[in-house]
Amino acid sequence: MLFSKEVGIDLGTANVLIYVKGEGIVLDEPSVVALDAETKRCLAVGQDAKDMLGRTPGRVMAIRPLKDGVIADFEVTEIMLQHFIRELRLKGIFSRPTILICCPSNITSVERNAIRDAAYRCGAKRVYIEEEPKVAAIGAGLDISKPAGSMVLDIGGGTTDVAILSLGEIVTSMSLKIAGDKIDRDIIKYVKDNYKLLIGDRTAEDIKIKIGSAYNPDPSQTMDVCGRDLVSGLPHTITINAEEIELAIRESMQDIVRACRTVLEQTPPELSADIFTRGLVITGGGALLKGLDQLLINELNVPVSVAENALFCVAEGTGIMLENLHLAK
């Protein structure tokens, strides 16, 4: 282990994925850390900590250190990254890894530096920072090096990025703080307003995965949801159907469609023509929402496809970029 490893990190709001050159994706864990509130000692990281979300006693805090795609809690992010780097033995005694990290397309230079600092403090030798939609497009198998337009919509946990790429760079892009987490919050709000029932983030996410739909939902798809009744304060179960979920998330979906429109409106006409023939590719966890491709086809009049490996596009994209580090800035 004298050679330093080259590592790609998709530092997501919901999940952290780590790609090691020559080994592929070696880690896919939720971005959650459980800490002892008094001593700030780390108790669990990743899936173990996620299982504690919303279920911890007073002394234990389960924290999601990234919010809307950027670092909200610097210390905790560092604890999490160090834990993963130690667990994967990425750092040798004499060798420090080269790390490539992805960030949303329009974060500020302060937020970008925070990500870079976190990586250096975890023992990186060199740190490269790349924009998420670009890396996602590469991971989805688009050839962005040619002078032809490619459009990618990356819906993660905290942010949604829309970008048009040509000649290996982003031509126009837009980043929204409306993504998986916001959809979960929409569902929580809908259940609270219409059924006077309080549910947690985990339950909302389950509803979204099982019966969530962005377009033409099937009303026969139902799900029993348990939570706390706001009137009696007691546990209570209701039955909810896919049509209601579509109604709950409709506004957020329209915001995402609007962002795609805005980006298309700012695109040079030659590239617009390319997009009309080549279409739009959806990546990220949000790509798995039923009916999303159909909604976009109807609203934008361009062909839409969902990337095969939607959840892993960014991580696999970092892998391809590590092979061609001479192209990274």
JONORDA-V721616 format. One record per residue. SS is DSSP state (a for helix, b for strand, c for the rest). D_FIRST is the distance of its C-alpha to the first C-alpha in whole Angstrom. Layout:
{{SS:D_FIRST} {SS:D_FIRST}}
//
This chain:
{{c:0} {c:4} {c:6} {c:7} {c:9} {b:12} {b:14} {b:18} {b:20} {b:24} {b:25} {c:28} {c:31} {c:31} {b:28} {b:24} {b:22} {b:19} {b:17} {b:14} {c:14} {c:14} {c:14} {b:17} {b:19} {b:17} {b:19} {b:23} {b:25} {b:28} {c:28} {c:30} {b:29} {b:31} {b:32} {b:34} {c:37} {c:38} {c:35} {c:32} {c:30} {b:28} {b:29} {b:28} {b:26} {c:26} {a:28} {a:29} {a:31} {a:32} {c:34} {c:36} {c:37} {c:41} {c:41} {c:40} {c:42} {c:43} {c:40} {b:37} {b:36} {b:34} {b:34} {c:33} {c:31} {b:32} {b:35} {c:36} {c:33} {b:32} {b:31} {c:34} {c:32} {a:30} {a:29} {a:28} {a:26} {a:24} {a:24} {a:23} {a:20} {a:19} {a:19} {a:18} {a:15} {a:14} {a:15} {c:13} {c:10} {c:9} {c:9} {c:6} {c:9} {c:9} {c:8} {c:10} {c:11} {b:14} {b:17} {b:20} {b:22} {b:26} {b:29} {c:33} {c:35} {c:37} {c:36} {c:36} {a:34} {a:34} {a:33} {a:30} {a:29} {a:29} {a:26} {a:25} {a:25} {a:24} {a:20} {a:20} {a:21} {c:18} {c:15} {c:15} {c:15} {b:18} {b:20} {b:22} {b:25} {b:27} {b:30} {a:30} {a:33} {a:31} {a:28} {a:30} {a:32} {a:29} {a:28} {c:31} {c:31} {c:34} {c:34} {c:34} {c:34} {c:38} {c:41} {c:42} {c:42} {b:39} {b:40} {b:38} {b:38} {b:36} {b:37} {c:34} {c:35} {c:36} {c:37} {b:38} {b:37} {b:40} {b:39} {b:40} {b:38} {b:38} {c:37} {c:33} {b:35} {b:37} {b:40} {b:42} {b:40} {b:41} {b:39} {b:41} {c:41} {c:42} {c:40} {a:39} {a:39} {a:43} {a:44} {a:43} {a:45} {a:48} {a:48} {a:48} {a:51} {a:53} {a:53} {a:54} {a:57} {a:58} {a:58} {c:58} {b:55} {b:51} {c:48} {c:45} {a:42} {a:40} {a:44} {a:44} {a:41} {a:42} {a:45} {a:44} {a:41} {a:44} {a:47} {c:46} {b:48} {c:48} {c:51} {c:54} {c:53} {c:54} {c:57} {c:56} {c:53} {b:53} {b:51} {b:52} {b:50} {b:51} {b:51} {b:53} {b:57} {c:57} {c:61} {c:61} {c:58} {c:57} {b:54} {b:56} {b:55} {b:56} {b:55} {b:54} {b:54} {a:52} {a:55} {a:55} {a:51} {a:52} {a:54} {a:52} {a:49} {a:51} {a:51} {a:48} {a:48} {a:50} {a:48} {a:45} {a:48} {a:49} {a:46} {a:46} {a:49} {a:49} {a:46} {a:48} {a:51} {c:49} {c:47} {c:49} {a:51} {a:49} {a:46} {a:48} {a:50} {a:46} {a:45} {a:49} {a:48} {a:44} {c:44} {b:42} {b:39} {b:38} {b:35} {c:33} {a:34} {a:38} {a:38} {a:39} {c:42} {b:45} {c:47} {a:45} {a:45} {a:49} {a:50} {a:48} {a:50} {a:53} {a:52} {a:51} {c:52} {c:49} {c:47} {b:44} {b:41} {b:39} {c:35} {c:34} {c:31} {a:32} {a:30} {a:27} {a:28} {a:27} {a:23} {a:23} {a:25} {a:22} {a:20} {a:22} {a:22} {a:19} {a:19} {c:22} {a:21} {a:23} {a:26} {c:25} {c:27}}
//
